[in-house]
Amino acid sequence: MRFDHMAFEVSDLEHSIAFYGNALGFTESWRHRNEEENEECVFLALGSVRLELLVRLDGTFKGLPAPQTPYCPHLAIGVDDLDIAINQLKKNKVSILRGPLSVEGKVRWLYFADPDHNVIELVQWLDEN
């Protein structure tokens, strides 16, 4: 068994695809429109990470409440260098909710949210044990 993907509901599919592409470098893999289920989905990929974005065709999704600690649920994405990731977020004017945080010698991480308040954690493991 292995982890496959995380799914987020969004209010605007094209805007969200652009956000994840610009902020993190995700690229579109494929999409599917399902009239019977009243939804369209797109799968994005970043290395081995897959993210599914879903939008209701009738436009009834109005977003989530503003994120609050402990920021659950969230999608955690591993990075090799958190400082480079922070610069990429800043370059794209993405506000950091909290962080960077750290446990000395073990791990560094931060949280931010997409335009619909879905929370993402970027994590850099310093000691894989």
C-alpha positions as CSV (number, residue, x, y, z in Angstrom):
1,M,0.0,0.0,0.0
2,R,1.2,3.5,-0.7
3,F,-0.1,7.1,-0.5
4,D,-1.7,8.2,-3.8
5,H,-3.0,11.8,-3.6
6,M,-4.7,14.5,-1.7
7,A,-7.9,16.2,-3.0
8,F,-9.0,19.8,-2.3
9,E,-12.3,21.4,-3.3
10,V,-11.7,24.8,-4.9
11,S,-14.0,27.6,-6.1
12,D,-12.2,28.4,-9.4
13,L,-10.3,25.6,-11.1
14,E,-8.2,27.7,-13.5
15,H,-7.2,30.1,-10.7
16,S,-6.2,27.3,-8.5
17,I,-4.2,25.5,-11.2
18,A,-2.3,28.8,-11.7
19,F,-1.7,29.2,-8.0
20,Y,-0.3,25.7,-7.5
21,G,1.8,26.0,-10.7
22,N,3.3,29.4,-9.8
23,A,3.7,29.0,-6.0
24,L,5.0,25.4,-6.1
25,G,5.7,24.3,-9.6
26,F,2.8,21.8,-10.0
27,T,1.9,20.9,-13.6
28,E,-1.4,19.6,-14.9
29,S,-1.5,15.9,-15.6
30,W,-5.1,15.4,-16.7
31,R,-8.7,16.5,-16.0
32,H,-12.2,15.1,-16.1
33,R,-15.6,16.7,-16.2
34,N,-18.5,14.7,-14.7
35,E,-21.9,16.2,-15.3
36,E,-23.6,13.4,-13.3
37,E,-21.6,14.2,-10.2
38,N,-21.7,17.9,-10.8
39,E,-17.9,18.3,-10.7
40,E,-14.8,18.8,-12.7
41,C,-11.4,17.6,-11.4
42,V,-7.9,18.1,-12.4
43,F,-4.8,16.2,-11.3
44,L,-1.6,18.2,-10.7
45,A,1.8,16.6,-10.3
46,L,5.0,17.8,-8.6
47,G,7.6,15.0,-8.7
48,S,5.9,12.1,-6.9
49,V,3.3,14.3,-5.3
50,R,-0.2,14.3,-6.8
51,L,-2.9,16.8,-6.0
52,E,-6.5,16.6,-7.2
53,L,-8.5,19.8,-7.4
54,L,-12.3,19.5,-7.6
55,V,-14.8,22.2,-8.5
56,R,-18.6,22.0,-8.4
57,L,-20.1,22.8,-11.7
58,D,-23.0,24.7,-10.2
59,G,-20.5,27.0,-8.4
60,T,-22.0,26.3,-4.9
61,F,-18.6,26.0,-3.1
62,K,-17.8,29.3,-1.4
63,G,-14.5,28.4,0.3
64,L,-13.5,27.2,3.7
65,P,-13.2,29.3,6.9
66,A,-9.9,31.0,7.5
67,P,-7.3,28.4,8.6
68,Q,-6.7,28.0,12.3
69,T,-4.1,26.0,14.3
70,P,-3.4,23.1,14.3
71,Y,-4.0,23.5,10.5
72,C,-5.6,20.1,10.0
73,P,-6.2,18.7,7.6
74,H,-3.3,19.8,5.4
75,L,-1.2,18.5,2.6
76,A,2.5,18.2,3.6
77,I,5.1,18.4,0.8
78,G,8.7,17.6,1.5
79,V,11.3,20.1,0.2
80,D,15.1,19.8,0.1
81,D,15.7,23.4,1.1
82,L,13.0,25.3,3.0
83,D,14.7,28.7,2.4
84,I,14.5,28.3,-1.4
85,A,10.8,27.3,-1.0
86,I,10.1,30.4,1.1
87,N,11.7,32.6,-1.6
88,Q,9.4,31.0,-4.2
89,L,6.4,31.7,-2.0
90,K,7.4,35.3,-1.4
91,K,8.1,35.8,-5.2
92,N,4.5,34.7,-5.8
93,K,3.1,36.9,-3.0
94,V,1.9,33.9,-1.0
95,S,1.4,34.7,2.7
96,I,2.8,32.3,5.2
97,L,0.3,31.4,7.9
98,R,3.0,30.2,10.4
99,G,6.7,29.5,10.3
100,P,9.2,28.6,9.6
101,L,9.2,26.5,12.7
102,S,11.8,24.0,13.7
103,V,12.9,21.2,16.0
104,E,16.6,21.7,16.1
105,G,18.6,19.2,14.1
106,K,15.4,17.3,13.0
107,V,12.9,19.3,10.9
108,R,11.9,22.7,9.6
109,W,8.4,23.5,8.4
110,L,5.8,26.2,7.6
111,Y,2.2,26.5,6.7
112,F,0.4,28.5,4.0
113,A,-3.0,28.3,2.4
114,D,-4.3,28.4,-1.2
115,P,-6.9,31.0,-2.3
116,D,-9.8,28.8,-0.9
117,H,-8.0,28.3,2.5
118,N,-6.8,24.7,1.9
119,V,-3.7,24.4,4.0
120,I,-0.3,23.2,2.7
121,E,2.7,22.5,4.9
122,L,6.2,22.6,3.4
123,V,8.6,20.4,5.4
124,Q,12.4,20.0,5.3
125,W,13.7,16.9,7.2
126,L,17.1,17.6,8.5
127,D,17.5,14.1,10.1
128,E,15.6,11.3,8.4
129,N,15.8,9.0,11.4
